[in-house]
Amino acid sequence: MVWLVSLWSDSNSVGHILLVYAIVITVGLLLGRIKIFGISLGVTFVLFAGLAAGYFGFTVNTTVMHFLRDFGLILFVFFIGLQVGPSFFSSFRSGGIQLRNLCTKGG
């Protein structure tokens, strides 16, 4: 029973950090599915769930928080690159020569 109490109270334990992030992400995803007048916020609601969790006093170790923030940014940039990369280079093949000719003509 001690492990359950420390899971909720010890903000430096890995279990507590994972629990807080899992709760915030789950609540955010569930609330993001709610549609009001046909509009839903989707994954964006995870941000609002995180803001609410911080307001209600959920805290995690700052070192782990900084690591997860940087790691999340790295993953975001990586997956955007995977999604946009192939079309980026194919657009050079299809429209790059036209754009080069347009720039060399002066407008």
C-alpha positions as CSV (number, residue, x, y, z in Angstrom):
1,M,0.0,0.0,0.0
2,V,3.0,2.3,0.5
3,W,3.9,2.1,-3.2
4,L,0.4,3.4,-4.0
5,V,0.7,6.4,-1.7
6,S,4.2,7.2,-3.0
7,L,2.9,6.8,-6.6
8,W,0.5,9.8,-6.0
9,S,2.7,11.8,-3.6
10,D,6.4,11.5,-4.5
11,S,6.9,13.9,-7.3
12,N,10.5,12.7,-7.9
13,S,9.6,9.0,-8.6
14,V,9.4,7.8,-12.2
15,G,6.1,6.1,-11.5
16,H,4.5,9.4,-10.4
17,I,5.8,11.3,-13.4
18,L,4.5,8.6,-15.8
19,L,1.2,8.6,-14.0
20,V,0.7,12.3,-14.2
21,Y,1.6,12.4,-17.9
22,A,-0.7,9.4,-18.6
23,I,-3.6,11.0,-16.8
24,V,-3.1,14.4,-18.6
25,I,-2.8,12.8,-22.0
26,T,-5.8,10.5,-21.5
27,V,-8.0,13.2,-20.2
28,G,-6.9,15.5,-23.0
29,L,-7.6,13.0,-25.7
30,L,-11.0,12.0,-24.2
31,L,-12.1,15.6,-23.9
32,G,-10.8,16.4,-27.3
33,R,-13.3,13.9,-28.8
34,I,-16.2,16.0,-27.6
35,K,-17.9,18.0,-30.4
36,I,-19.7,21.2,-29.8
37,F,-21.6,22.5,-32.9
38,G,-19.6,20.0,-35.0
39,I,-16.2,21.4,-33.8
40,S,-13.8,19.5,-31.6
41,L,-10.3,20.6,-30.4
42,G,-8.9,17.1,-30.8
43,V,-5.3,16.6,-29.7
44,T,-5.0,20.3,-28.8
45,F,-7.1,19.6,-25.7
46,V,-4.1,17.8,-24.2
47,L,-2.5,21.3,-23.8
48,F,-5.6,22.5,-21.9
49,A,-5.6,19.3,-19.7
50,G,-1.9,20.0,-18.9
51,L,-2.7,23.6,-17.9
52,A,-5.6,22.4,-15.7
53,A,-3.3,19.8,-14.1
54,G,-0.7,22.4,-13.3
55,Y,-3.4,24.7,-11.9
56,F,-4.7,21.9,-9.6
57,G,-1.1,21.3,-8.2
58,F,0.1,18.3,-10.1
59,T,3.9,18.6,-10.4
60,V,6.8,16.6,-11.7
61,N,10.5,16.8,-11.4
62,T,11.8,19.8,-13.3
63,T,14.8,17.9,-14.8
64,V,12.5,15.2,-16.2
65,M,10.1,17.9,-17.4
66,H,12.9,19.7,-19.4
67,F,14.0,16.4,-20.9
68,L,10.5,15.5,-22.0
69,R,9.9,18.9,-23.4
70,D,13.1,18.8,-25.5
71,F,12.5,15.2,-26.5
72,G,8.9,16.0,-27.6
73,L,10.2,18.9,-29.7
74,I,12.7,16.6,-31.3
75,L,10.0,14.0,-32.1
76,F,7.7,16.7,-33.5
77,V,10.4,18.1,-35.9
78,F,11.4,14.6,-36.9
79,F,7.8,13.5,-37.8
80,I,7.1,16.8,-39.6
81,G,10.2,16.2,-41.6
82,L,9.0,12.6,-42.4
83,Q,5.7,13.9,-43.5
84,V,6.8,16.9,-45.6
85,G,10.2,15.7,-46.8
86,P,9.2,13.6,-49.8
87,S,6.8,16.3,-51.2
88,F,9.4,19.0,-50.6
89,F,11.9,17.5,-53.0
90,S,9.3,16.4,-55.5
91,S,8.1,20.0,-55.7
92,F,11.6,21.1,-56.7
93,R,11.4,18.6,-59.6
94,S,8.0,19.7,-60.8
95,G,8.0,23.5,-60.2
96,G,11.6,24.4,-59.4
97,I,12.7,25.2,-62.9
98,Q,9.6,27.4,-63.4
99,L,10.4,29.3,-60.2
100,R,14.1,29.6,-61.2
101,N,13.1,31.0,-64.6
102,L,10.7,33.4,-62.9
103,C,13.3,34.7,-60.5
104,T,15.9,35.2,-63.3
105,K,13.5,37.2,-65.4
106,G,13.1,39.7,-62.6
107,G,9.5,39.1,-61.7
